[in-house]
Structures are given as structure tokens and as C-alpha cells.
Amino acid sequence: MKNLSSLLLDKTPKYELTIPSTGKTTRFRPFLVKEEKILLIAQSTQSKKDIMLAIKDIIESCVEEISNAGDLPIFDIEYIFMKLRAKSVGEVVEPTIVCPDTGERVSLNVNIDELELKKSKDHKTDIKIDNDLIVTMRYPSISILEKFGGDIDTTNTPEFYDMILHCIDSIQTPDLSVKHDDVDINEIKEFIDSMTKQQFDMILNFFVTAPRLECIVEYQTEDGKTRKVTLSGLGDFFG
């Protein structure tokens, strides 16, 4: 006799998505009640780390060929989760914002299945900070953000600086290639501290221009004016 749950699982639809960082196409299924429970429990803790880990587990359960979502760039995680959520719960979300001009609370309407990543033409992962010195960067991931409680406050300078250290993948010269995992983090810190301001700004530009889930939404306030707000990241879309 068939397991009862298989009667439903055999008929669960499959969809395709393209992983932004690799361009690879894979298949996914909507998340089920058991996975939604994981997310709801994490949300009830109001812990950003718990929520991110729950999203990681859901992606690994629902998306084929992803066994360790913790190493994916955060923009991959956000994009994939939006696609999952659209097919699992519904394509439209209604986040609430406070209008910065009038102070009133406004409910927005966003179709998350139509969202695309915003990409900068100037973005690059290999940063030539000197004639013969290239720093290769890696994107922030859940594995990296776990070290900082699941989120990074970019206004917290020491915390953001520490994250930068973990996002340096390798340092290369014509004669030498040093991988992040092969050296002590303090050596990377000394390397960063020895940069000029112009060189460090080149590193910062990697984060400023990195792909991100973002869209501009129009809304109307009680005074009849049409205004715009930029939503970016999962927190904005589900706030």
C-alpha cells in the first residue's frame, strides 16, 4: 500500500527557475505545510538568523540540485525564495510602509513573481587594486551572515568591516595566489588595513554595485499625490 503522503507528493507541480549567480536552470516545487511551519516558527522568534536558516532549509528541500544553500549569494537566496513563495502562497504581497513625507501608513501591492535582480554594468568580482595585485571577492552568503546574527547593519562600521574580511576570496599577484581559507583572518585584516583609501573604496564598490532584489513601487497618499518608494531585500517585501 502506498504511503498516504505520496498520494499528494506525486501530484505536486514542478516549475523552472534560473539561479542568478550561475545562470543555471533547475526545477523546484512549492513549499508544503511542513515547510511553511518551519518558516512560521522562525518568524515567531523574530530572529533574523532563525528566519534566514529556515529559508535555507526550505530552499534545500524544494529546489533540485541545491544541497547547501548556505553558500549561495544572498541575492540568489532572495530571488529563489521569491519564486518559491509566489508558487506556494501567491504572487502578490502587500507590504506596509510609512510614507516619509506624510507619516501615514500605506499598504502596497507587489507581484513578486515579476521581480528581477537589479544589476550594475560596473560590477565585477575581480578588483585590480594595483598594477600587479588583484583581489577576488565573494558575495555575502548565509554562511557568512551567520557569523553576524543573520544580518549586517551597514551603518555599523566595525561589523560591516568584519564582513568584508570574510568576503575576500583570494589575493593574486603574478607570482602568488592566496586563498582566503589558507590564511588566518588576521592576515587578511592586516592586508585590508594596509590599503589606501582609494583601494579600499574599490573594495566597497563591490558591495555597492552587487546584484540585488529591488523594485520601485508607486503609491498614493491621502493628499492625492502619487509617490514612489524603493523596496529592496526580503524584509521590505514582507514587512
C-alpha angles and dihedrals in degrees: 000000000000120000107258094233091056089064087069101031092055089061098044107124122240126216136187129239136172118233103231099215095051104024088229118146119223139161131251140181128217114267115260133224091272091056094044088054090055090053095045092050090050092048091051090061090056086217113142089205093053091048093050092048090049090052089049091053092047093051091049090051098045107033121071119234095015108112099156112032089169090081096051118104112263091244088059090051093050094046095047093046091051090054091047093048092048092056095038104044109004142299097249125072127182110209118183122227136180110237107237091212102047104018093229124134113247129190114219130202118220131172101216094189089068095052119118131187118263109232130190121220089216094057119115137161096210108071119192103208094168138012092270103018125088125180115200114206131206124207124253109265136182088262089058096040090052087072089061102044096273098297142054124226103210089199089061097085099192092047093047090047091053091051090053089058090057092048095060105101101180145345118219138190127170088268104030142045118188120189121211094238092053097063137053115265089237090063089055089048091053089048092053092044089055094058124105117242090255091054093047090049088057089056091048090051088064089066095040093054098036117124113271140178104249141147139172115235126194121218138171126233128208091265088065096249122136112227137176135228131186116227118199131172131008093286092063095048096048098035 
